[in-house]
């Protein structure tokens, strides 16, 4: 009996000791599920875990849970994550919105001409594989995780971490616990159709939520014997909520995950389920509310969390603040996957010098410049220490779509209605090139052909051919002053037909990152004619007017050959409604030869310049100020390239200059100066109320006589409305001029081309 008592005492003591040891050996694993914007609730839950004093030993996450889990595992505190995510505009990140100045001048024209672009392969129109390449999000992750860039084994992070992705070819789960951390968590969060898939070690990966949105078993296998889980998964929705493709895809995926969570929730020791049914997976504009919902749900478990905290030993010290670096030095550039684009092309787009100190913003801007070309589906890059600085390893996944159909529609008061069909082919003749042909149908037939070889940091070159035609009712006095036609009191207005064919060969280089210098040769064919009166009428005593067999009176029908140079700066954030940025365009043409239809050609030059600035007073109120001028040098009697002011628009030919208060082609002269200002109030998103004013002197030899510096002879004002629509700007402008008392309404729809 005594022996039995001793044995019982020994067993009780052993069990108690074992229990005590078990408490001391507790290993807490944290599981963070995916859920899009709902995953921001993880941050609120982490705040409460920190308040309770919980030490996390392992983190496993999927999708948004992987992103937040990785940042926390790398050393960020919950409060730092709060600050990081509330300061980010997710709508711009997800849509891969790039600032306008990320595009080259050629690419800016493209983006502001076409309303719709579709891949066109094997004579078949297709649709883009995804809405976004996720480039902006990836850029932010690289910057935020720079302090752990050299950790390849995620077990070596301050908190061991892994995340889940899905192999899109096999449908199998892929555990990512090694590699480049930003790339891994980007793969875990690559939602199908929203983001382009990520390729890692030959595997094409998408969102891990497809196969395992709550990796609790994997956390336990890592050694966790106590699991805290935060579940922000989307439950099954009613039909009223299935209003987008994203929601439908989530619903399909959730058929499995909802069933899985019945068992997985039972395996979780502390299961935190925030009340976030009212939020959607894309409600990134409600960051603060979603974070708070996670905090509220976790606070309901605060007593249990504190009990776990008490049992933990060897707790880590308080997290050290993560300091984001503003600068770095890239010593070497390594390229992977640039099969059709040269190193010079890529380096030229990056626009920063190697082996010199630069900023993260500049590196990200360079990546943005590369992404803005649309030549790459994804651009994944790694920053790796090499001793003296960093290697920049660029992994380029080229866009296999090389041919595109582009469409646009437009109406304005000069060119009238038009529909644009464009065919674009990249890598047509060589690497780095793009060929584009616009065929424009409507009231006036037009075309625009461009071939451009972009050599990045080296000299680029191109060919342009553009044909434009229109007719316009103009004052007969304009013909008198420009083409030496005698006075005819029986004619007030004539209908002028204009045909312009321009062919250019040019070379171009980017200087100081922002300026583009262009030099080239140009051929112009110009024809100005009318049917208002035929050639049988005596309208001139000289040889300036010739009639053809179609009873058309021709004022000029000449080929002109010139050389030209151009310097351009354009950092406006928007072509039509700028709120910030600078603009400069200086142009000099030297006309050397002509077929000389009117027997009056002598060498002459035309120079012009336009400069402006845009800035904002408040978030919705901005001011755009511009000035421009032009002058003809020489004594040539050729007037076809004189300046003619009047009208409203963004795409004029040759030296036609918009001027509010007067109709198109109203104010002629071989020299002019003009000042312009526009006050723009965006009263609701994409809706603008505008007040504009312009002032000008225009006449022959303004600069020789000094009249350019006198009070303006002409002025015009306008009140207008503008809408940023998917086909381009819709603008209505009511304008008037006090000098003539005229009132004109200008109307345009769509991008100008």
C-alpha positions, 0 to 999 in steps of 0.5 A: 500500500505504501509502495502504491501511494509512493508510485501514485505521488510520483506519477502525479508529480511527473504529470504536473511537471510534464504539464508545466513543461508543455506550457513552457514549450508552447509554440503559437502559429498564426494563420491569416486567410485570403479575402482581398480588401477584407484581409485588412482586418488582419491588421486590426487583429494583430493590434490586439495580439500585440496588446495581449502580449502574444509571441508569434512563432510561425505565420502562414498565409494566403493571398492578402493574408500572405501579404500582411503576414509577410510584412509582419514576419519581416519586422513591421508592427501592427501600428506600422502596418496600419500606417502603411496601408491607410496611406496607400491608394489601392485603386491606383495600385490595382489598376496599374495606373501610371503617371503620364510622364512614365510614357515616352512622347510616342506612347503618350500619343498612343494612349490619348488617341485610342478608346479600345485596344484588343490583341489581334493574333492570327487574324483573330481578335482576342481579349487581354488575359488580365486587367492588371499586371500588378506592377504598382503593388509589386513595386510597393512590396519591394520597397517595403521589404527591402530590409529583408531583401537578402533573406532567401529562406523565409525561416530566417525572417524575424518570424518564420513564414510561408505562403500558399500559391496554386500551380495553374497548370496542375491545380496543385498547391505550392508552398512558398517558403524560399526565394525572393519574398515580394515575388512569393507573396505576389504569387500568392495574391495573384487573383485570376483575371485580375492580375497576370500569373506569376512565374517562379522556377518554371511554375505558373502560379496564381492565388493560393486561395484557389486550393488552400485559403486557410493553411492551418495544417501546414502551420501545425506541420511547422511545429505550432502546437497552438494555433490562432487563426484570423478568417476573413474569407468570403462566404456564399453570396446572394444573387443581389451581390453577384454584380461583377466578374470578380464576385462571381469567380469568388463565389465559385471558389467559395463552394469548396472553401466554405465546406473546408472551414467547417473542419479547419475552424475546429482545428483552430485554438483561437478562431477570430472571425471579423464581421465583414459581410458588409464589405467586398473584396475590392473595398480598399477605400474602406481601409480604416473600417475594415481594420477596426472590424478585425480589432473588434473581433479579436478583442472578443478573445482578449482573455484567451489571448492573455492566458496564452501569453502568460504561458509563453516564455522567452518572449521576444523583445518589442519589435524594432521600428522598420525604417524605409530606405529612401536611397540605394545604389544599383551597381549592376543590371541583369536582364532575364527574358528580354528576347525581343528588346535590347539592353539599350532599350531597357536601360534607356527606359529605366533612366537612371545611371548605374553605380550612382546613388539614386532613390527608390522613387527613381527606380520605381519610376524607371520600372513604370516607364518600362511597364508603360510600353505595354511590351511586357505582361509582368516585370518582376525584379529583385534587389540583391546586395553585392557588397558595394551596392545592389544588383537589379535583376530584371525578370521580363515576361514579354507580352506575346501579343505583338499585333493589336486592333485599336478603335476610336471615335471622334467628333469636332467642328472642324474635322466633323465625325470620324471613326478610327481603325488602327492596326499596330504591329510590334517587332515588325522589322527589328527589335524595339520597333513598332509600326502603326497605321490609322485609317480614319473614316468619316466626313473627311478621309484621313490616315496616319502611319508611323514607324518608330524604332526606340533605342532607349538611351541611344538615338532612336529614329522613325518615319511618319506619314500623315494625310489630312483633309477637311473643308471649312467656311472662311472669310474671303478676306483671309484668301485676299491677305494670304493669296494676293486675291483682289477685292471682290465685293460680291463674295463674303465667305468661301468654302475652303478645301484643305488637303495636307500630306506630310512625310517625315524621317527623324531621329530622336534622343531623350535629354535630361530624362524629360526633354526629347530632341528631334531632328529630321527631314520633312515633305509637305504636299499642300492644296488649298482650293475652293468650289465657291467660284470656278476658274472662269471667273476673273478673280486675279490679275496674276498667276496665283490662281489656276483652275482644273477640269473640275471647276475648282479654283486652286490657291496652292498645290505645291510640294515643300521640302524642309529640315526641322528640329524640335525640342519637347518637354511634357510633364502634364498629368493629363493632356486635356485637363492638366492639374500639374506639370510643365509643357514646352514645344519648340519647333524650327522648320527650314523650307529649302525646296518646293515644286513652286505651284505659284512661282513665288518660292524663296527659302524661308523658315518658320519657328514657333514655341509653346510653353505652359504650366499647370498647378492646383490651388485645392484638390479640385481647383486647378489653373493652366497657363500657357503662352505661345508664339510663332514667326516666319523668317525670310522674304518669301511670298509663300503664305501656305505656312502662315499662322491662322488662329481660331477655333477650339481643339487639340489636334491642328495641322501645320500652323493652325492655332486654336483661339477662343472667341473666333471660328476656325481659320479666322485670324491670319498672319506670318507671326503671332503671340498668344496667351491662354489661361484655363481655370478648371473646377472638377466638381465631381470625379471626371466632371469639369467646369471650365472658364478660359480666356486667350489674348493675341496679336497676329499680323505680318512682321509683328516682331520686326515692327515691335507690335507683338509687345503692344496690348492685344488686338484680339481676345476671346473667352469661354465657359465650358463643361468637360467629361472624362469618358472611356472614349476620351474627353467630351467637351462643350465650350461656349465662347465669345469675343468682345471685339466682334461681338461673335458667339460660338459654341464648340463641341467635341467628343472623344480623343483627338486624332 
